[in-house]
Amino acid sequence: AFWCGCDMGQMDKIFRASGLMRPKWDEMHGASTYGEMTLQKAIEGCSETYDPTKSTSTTVASNSVINPPIALGPWELDPGYRLWKCANGKKRACVTTTPPLVLADVHDTGSGRIRALVGIPLNGKMKETVIDRSKLSSSTEIVKALSPLGANITTANSRDVVAFLTDMENAFSATRKKISCVSHLGWADCPLDRFMPYDQDDDFRFSPDEDFAGKTLPFLEPAGAFENWRGYIGAVCDAHPAVRALVAASFASPLVPVLSVQTFMVYIWGMSRSGKTPSLKAAASVWGDPNERQDSYYHTFSDTPKALIRYAAFLHDLPVVIDELQSRGAVGGQDGKRKAVEDLIYALSLGHEREGLSSDRSMKRSGSWRSLTIATGEIPIIGNSTQQGAANRVLEINAEPFADPREAVRLHKFLISNYGTAGKIYISKLRQRGQDWIKSQWEAFRARYGELVINSPQANGILLLGFADALANFLVFEKQADWNSTTEDSSFLVQWLCEHTPSFEDGDTDLKAIQFLSAWLYQNYSRFERKGECHA
């Protein structure tokens, strides 16, 4: 009745052409048919009818410089944000009630790309998203990019929408607002500058690529009170050094670019059911939701190397957490798994994706990262056949975090509803201290406790975890008010790590090779004498 102007004949015609038409519609009920009675009842209940010359004003909250009504060529955007296609100055057809509008040009500081901040008027609000500009000029890509967000754009109207955006670009590009964004987590540009996702505002945004939009949720929605997390996790770390080491590694990850140190993997292995997975989740809970679910922060070695590398680029400065080395499928048993993990270690330590060609033969965009990797498993990574380069990139810890499995279960249950509150506080206090203070204290820490790690091939890695442990205790857990006393307490972790990681003698494959050759030569010296059995 509203759309037909209470025209009963037009209403009857439309209904008969629909899939709702049934023989009952023409059945007589007294002097009228069932259909006539139904239409009359609808007309009586209709208080107003549609007038195409009248625009209904809708207030849309937005920072946009685009204020309808706008008449531009064959297009008219009315006050209700409905887009019309006109002819001879008259509205001919409504293209869409949710037209996309480019609100700002967005400079991606990481990749250098110019993207578009697009607003979609929905339910009285402007829903905003950042997408590649190329998608706005393709009638196919614009449907894929914007229709899932609620825009009424289909293959039937997408060509008109693209033509409208092209005309709007020509008219408003010079006066459009310019903002910046970054598509990865962590430090946006320089260390101790903006840290994503905590420090975004109207002029600088965190806008991940479309493929990673869902993966931001674990870092955007913290759970529980920070005081509860600090009290519980602090007590667990005091009682269990292995958990303390992994949590320290998590706090150490954003320090990698600040201190200009090499990235590496912290890997803890030991018996099953010893609480390695809850310990890894405790480390991840510093920054976000560590629980297994879709688009989770939590990953396993069963994920493809390519997926893990791309995720590392997205995390950028946040630690990569990978569980269950034993879940890795590889030909050749444990040696095959080690070889596959060695390749992954090399790839993660590069700090950037390898360049390659996309399906259209253009160069793929390659991401980069500066973070630590924290991983667990039931077998060691470093073995007799491990290349020295891979061994130098792994701080391998042999320990069982919990002697009592019930403590691990309690930690797991606690982390279901307590996570993501500590990272923001830690970053804020690091920024307050400043880079000069952090660097000077790092050098002092190395000088003070360097002798403890003199026999370790991963001396810098152990010292970095000890230093991060001191920073976390001082700035986040606030165990002591004096910095020097805090560093003394963290020297315990340095000593514990030295006792639970390979020494030079255990881990140097070059030395092992020399020892093997020396022993073989000694056992077979007679073969090399002139009168030996092999003398020709």
ZAMARGU-4260 file (C-alpha; in steps of 0.2 Angstrom, whole numbers, plus 5000, padded with zeros to 4 digits):
<rodrens>
0) 5000/5000/5000 | 5014/5012/5004 | 5024/5009/4988 | 5009/5009/4977 | 5000/5024/4983
5) 4985/5014/4990 | 4981/5009/4972 | 4971/4993/4974 | 4973/4988/4956 | 4992/4990/4956
10) 4993/4981/4972 | 4983/4967/4965 | 4993/4966/4949 | 5010/4965/4959 | 5003/4951/4971
15) 4997/4940/4957 | 5014/4941/4949 | 5023/4936/4965 | 5026/4918/4971 | 5013/4921/4985
20) 4998/4920/4973 | 4986/4905/4978 | 4968/4900/4972 | 4962/4906/4989 | 4965/4924/4983
25) 4950/4924/4971 | 4938/4914/4983 | 4922/4924/4987 | 4919/4929/5005 | 4902/4937/5004
30) 4901/4952/4991 | 4921/4952/4990 | 4935/4941/4986 | 4948/4936/4999 | 4961/4946/4990
35) 4950/4962/4989 | 4947/4961/5008 | 4965/4959/5011 | 4970/4973/5000 | 4957/4985/5008
40) 4963/4980/5026 | 4981/4985/5020 | 4975/5002/5013 | 4965/5006/5029 | 4981/5003/5039
45) 4992/5014/5028 | 4994/5032/5035 | 5006/5038/5021 | 5012/5034/5004 | 5028/5034/4995
50) 5032/5051/4986 | 5047/5050/4975 | 5049/5069/4974 | 5051/5070/4993 | 5067/5066/5002
55) 5067/5059/5020 | 5081/5067/5030 | 5092/5055/5040 | 5106/5061/5051 | 5121/5051/5049
60) 5135/5053/5062 | 5151/5055/5052 | 5167/5066/5050 | 5164/5067/5032 | 5165/5083/5021
65) 5152/5075/5010 | 5135/5083/5016 | 5120/5078/5006 | 5110/5083/4996 | 5123/5083/4982
70) 5119/5084/4963 | 5133/5078/4952 | 5130/5075/4934 | 5118/5061/4933 | 5118/5057/4951
75) 5109/5064/4966 | 5113/5060/4984 | 5098/5065/4994 | 5098/5070/5013 | 5093/5052/5017
80) 5110/5046/5009 | 5100/5037/4995 | 5109/5037/4978 | 5098/5041/4963 | 5101/5041/4945
85) 5093/5055/4936 | 5088/5060/4918 | 5083/5077/4912 | 5084/5083/4930 | 5072/5070/4937
90) 5075/5055/4948 | 5073/5040/4937 | 5079/5026/4948 | 5086/5023/4966 | 5103/5015/4963
95) 5106/5010/4982 | 5101/5016/4999 | 5118/5012/5006 | 5130/5021/4994 | 5149/5020/4998
100) 5157/5037/5001 | 5176/5040/5001 | 5179/5050/5017 | 5198/5052/5017 | 5213/5047/5008
105) 5224/5035/5019 | 5242/5034/5018 | 5249/5017/5024 | 5265/5021/5032 | 5271/5003/5032
110) 5269/4999/5013 | 5268/5017/5006 | 5251/5013/4998 | 5237/5026/4996 | 5221/5017/5002
115) 5203/5024/5004 | 5193/5027/5020 | 5176/5022/5014 | 5160/5026/5024 | 5143/5016/5022
120) 5128/5024/5029 | 5119/5011/5039 | 5105/5013/5052 | 5109/5031/5055 | 5128/5029/5057
125) 5142/5029/5045 | 5151/5012/5045 | 5169/5015/5040 | 5182/5003/5033 | 5199/5005/5024
130) 5201/4996/5007 | 5213/4997/4992 | 5208/5010/4980 | 5209/4998/4966 | 5193/4989/4972
135) 5183/5005/4970 | 5186/5005/4951 | 5180/4987/4948 | 5162/4982/4947 | 5167/4965/4953
140) 5179/4969/4967 | 5168/4982/4975 | 5154/4969/4977 | 5166/4957/4986 | 5174/4971/4997
145) 5158/4981/5003 | 5143/4969/5002 | 5149/4959/5017 | 5149/4975/5027 | 5131/4978/5024
150) 5132/4989/5008 | 5117/4986/4996 | 5129/4983/4981 | 5126/4969/4969 | 5131/4964/4951
155) 5115/4973/4945 | 5120/4991/4952 | 5139/4989/4954 | 5143/4998/4938 | 5132/5013/4943
160) 5141/5013/4960 | 5158/5013/4952 | 5153/5027/4940 | 5146/5037/4954 | 5162/5035/4964
165) 5173/5040/4949 | 5163/5057/4947 | 5164/5060/4966 | 5183/5057/4965 | 5185/5070/4951
170) 5174/5082/4961 | 5181/5080/4979 | 5198/5072/4978 | 5207/5089/4980 | 5198/5094/4996
175) 5197/5077/5004 | 5204/5074/5021 | 5221/5065/5022 | 5225/5053/5036 | 5238/5039/5040
180) 5236/5021/5044 | 5246/5005/5047 | 5241/4987/5043 | 5251/4978/5057 | 5251/4977/5075
185) 5265/4984/5086 | 5276/4999/5083 | 5268/5009/5069 | 5284/5017/5063 | 5298/5021/5076
190) 5301/5011/5092 | 5292/5019/5107 | 5281/5029/5095 | 5263/5024/5092 | 5259/5006/5096
195) 5244/4997/5088 | 5230/4994/5092 | 5232/5005/5107 | 5236/5022/5100 | 5224/5025/5085
200) 5214/5041/5083 | 5205/5050/5069 | 5221/5055/5060 | 5230/5039/5062 | 5222/5022/5061
205) 5225/5003/5063 | 5218/4996/5047 | 5223/4978/5043 | 5221/4971/5026 | 5205/4962/5023
210) 5212/4945/5025 | 5217/4949/5043 | 5202/4959/5048 | 5195/4945/5059 | 5212/4941/5067
215) 5213/4958/5076 | 5199/4953/5088 | 5210/4944/5100 | 5219/4961/5103 | 5205/4973/5103
220) 5194/4965/5116 | 5203/4962/5133 | 5194/4952/5147 | 5195/4953/5166 | 5203/4966/5177
225) 5222/4970/5175 | 5224/4968/5194 | 5217/4950/5194 | 5229/4946/5180 | 5244/4954/5188
230) 5241/4945/5204 | 5238/4928/5198 | 5251/4927/5184 | 5264/4936/5195 | 5262/4922/5208
235) 5263/4908/5195 | 5279/4916/5188 | 5287/4917/5205 | 5283/4898/5208 | 5287/4891/5191
240) 5303/4898/5182 | 5298/4890/5165 | 5282/4900/5165 | 5292/4915/5170 | 5304/4913/5156
245) 5290/4912/5143 | 5281/4927/5150 | 5297/4936/5150 | 5300/4932/5131 | 5282/4939/5128
250) 5287/4956/5136 | 5304/4955/5127 | 5297/4955/5109 | 5293/4973/5108 | 5311/4977/5114
255) 5319/4969/5099 | 5318/4985/5088 | 5321/4996/5103 | 5337/4988/5107 | 5342/4983/5089
260) 5344/4964/5094 | 5342/4949/5082 | 5325/4940/5082 | 5326/4922/5088 | 5314/4908/5094
265) 5312/4903/5112 | 5307/4885/5112 | 5303/4875/5128 | 5301/4856/5127 | 5298/4842/5139
270) 5286/4828/5144 | 5267/4829/5139 | 5255/4835/5152 | 5267/4846/5161 | 5258/4862/5157
275) 5268/4868/5142 | 5252/4874/5133 | 5245/4884/5147 | 5262/4892/5150 | 5262/4897/5132
280) 5245/4904/5134 | 5250/4914/5149 | 5264/4922/5138 | 5251/4926/5125 | 5239/4933/5137
285) 5250/4948/5139 | 5244/4955/5123 | 5227/4946/5119 | 5216/4931/5119 | 5226/4915/5120
290) 5212/4903/5119 | 5209/4891/5104 | 5195/4898/5093 | 5193/4905/5075 | 5205/4918/5071
295) 5214/4915/5087 | 5231/4922/5093 | 5235/4904/5097 | 5243/4894/5083 | 5251/4876/5081
300) 5265/4869/5070 | 5252/4860/5060 | 5248/4877/5052 | 5257/4879/5035 | 5274/4889/5035
305) 5267/4902/5023 | 5252/4905/5035 | 5264/4907/5050 | 5275/4919/5040 | 5261/4930/5035
310) 5254/4930/5053 | 5272/4935/5059 | 5271/4950/5047 | 5254/4955/5054 | 5260/4954/5072
315) 5276/4963/5068 | 5282/4967/5085 | 5271/4955/5096 | 5277/4938/5099 | 5272/4924/5088
320) 5266/4909/5098 | 5266/4892/5091 | 5262/4876/5101 | 5264/4857/5098 | 5279/4854/5088
325) 5274/4835/5088 | 5259/4840/5078 | 5270/4845/5063 | 5268/4832/5049 | 5284/4828/5040
330) 5292/4814/5031 | 5306/4806/5041 | 5300/4805/5058 | 5308/4817/5071 | 5323/4821/5060
335) 5310/4826/5047 | 5301/4837/5059 | 5317/4845/5065 | 5322/4849/5047 | 5305/4856/5043
340) 5306/4867/5059 | 5324/4872/5054 | 5317/4879/5038 | 5303/4889/5048 | 5316/4895/5060
345) 5327/4902/5046 | 5311/4910/5038 | 5306/4918/5054 | 5323/4925/5058 | 5324/4933/5041
350) 5311/4946/5047 | 5303/4948/5030 | 5293/4938/5018 | 5302/4931/5002 | 5297/4941/4987
355) 5287/4932/4974 | 5274/4934/4960 | 5256/4934/4962 | 5243/4926/4951 | 5243/4941/4939
360) 5262/4941/4937 | 5265/4956/4948 | 5276/4957/4963 | 5268/4952/4979 | 5269/4964/4994
365) 5281/4957/5006 | 5278/4960/5025 | 5291/4962/5038 | 5292/4959/5057 | 5304/4961/5072
370) 5297/4950/5085 | 5302/4934/5095 | 5294/4917/5092 | 5288/4907/5107 | 5285/4889/5104
375) 5283/4872/5113 | 5284/4854/5109 | 5289/4837/5116 | 5305/4834/5107 | 5321/4845/5105
380) 5324/4855/5090 | 5342/4855/5091 | 5350/4838/5087 | 5366/4831/5081 | 5361/4835/5063
385) 5355/4853/5066 | 5364/4866/5056 | 5374/4879/5067 | 5364/4893/5059 | 5347/4886/5065
390) 5355/4882/5083 | 5361/4900/5085 | 5343/4906/5082 | 5334/4895/5095 | 5335/4897/5114
395) 5330/4879/5118 | 5324/4876/5136 | 5322/4858/5142 | 5310/4859/5157 | 5292/4854/5163
400) 5283/4870/5169 | 5272/4861/5182 | 5275/4846/5192 | 5257/4845/5197 | 5245/4845/5182
405) 5231/4852/5192 | 5240/4869/5193 | 5241/4869/5174 | 5223/4866/5173 | 5219/4880/5185
410) 5230/4892/5175 | 5221/4886/5159 | 5204/4890/5167 | 5210/4907/5173 | 5216/4912/5156
415) 5199/4909/5148 | 5192/4925/5155 | 5208/4935/5160 | 5219/4942/5146 | 5225/4957/5135
420) 5226/4970/5149 | 5245/4970/5153 | 5252/4975/5136 | 5244/4992/5135 | 5251/4997/5152
425) 5268/4990/5148 | 5270/4999/5132 | 5264/5015/5141 | 5277/5014/5154 | 5291/5009/5142
430) 5286/5025/5132 | 5287/5036/5149 | 5305/5029/5152 | 5311/5033/5135 | 5323/5024/5123
435) 5339/5032/5131 | 5334/5025/5148 | 5330/5008/5141 | 5346/5006/5131 | 5357/5012/5145
440) 5349/5000/5157 | 5351/4986/5144 | 5370/4989/5143 | 5372/4990/5161 | 5362/4973/5163
445) 5373/4965/5150 | 5389/4971/5159 | 5383/4966/5176 | 5377/4948/5172 | 5386/4944/5156
450) 5398/4932/5165 | 5384/4921/5170 | 5381/4917/5151 | 5399/4916/5146 | 5397/4897/5141
455) 5380/4899/5132 | 5379/4900/5113 | 5363/4910/5116 | 5370/4923/5128 | 5361/4938/5121
460) 5345/4929/5121 | 5346/4924/5139 | 5351/4941/5144 | 5337/4949/5134 | 5324/4938/5143
465) 5332/4942/5160 | 5331/4961/5156 | 5313/4959/5150 | 5309/4950/5166 | 5316/4964/5176
470) 5306/4977/5166 | 5290/4967/5168 | 5293/4965/5187 | 5297/4984/5188 | 5284/4992/5177
475) 5270/4979/5177 | 5270/4968/5192 | 5278/4981/5202 | 5286/4969/5214 | 5299/4981/5220
480) 5301/5000/5219 | 5320/5000/5217 | 5326/4996/5199 | 5343/4989/5205 | 5334/4977/5217
485) 5323/4971/5203 | 5338/4967/5191 | 5345/4957/5205 | 5329/4947/5207 | 5329/4944/5188
490) 5347/4937/5188 | 5339/4921/5196 | 5330/4919/5179 | 5346/4921/5169 | 5355/4908/5180
495) 5340/4896/5178 | 5340/4898/5159 | 5359/4894/5159 | 5355/4878/5168 | 5341/4873/5156
500) 5348/4877/5139 | 5362/4869/5129 | 5380/4875/5133 | 5393/4878/5119 | 5399/4860/5122
505) 5381/4853/5120 | 5375/4864/5106 | 5390/4868/5095 | 5389/4856/5080 | 5405/4862/5073
510) 5414/4856/5089 | 5404/4840/5088 | 5410/4837/5071 | 5429/4840/5076 | 5427/4828/5091
515) 5419/4815/5080 | 5433/4816/5067 | 5446/4816/5081 | 5439/4800/5089 | 5438/4792/5072
520) 5456/4796/5067 | 5462/4790/5084 | 5453/4773/5082 | 5459/4770/5065 | 5476/4778/5065
525) 5483/4761/5059 | 5475/4764/5042 | 5485/4779/5039 | 5502/4771/5043 | 5513/4767/5028
530) 5513/4748/5033 | 5494/4749/5037 | 5482/4737/5030 | 5476/4750/5017 | 5494/4754/5011
535) 5494/4751/4992
</rodrens>
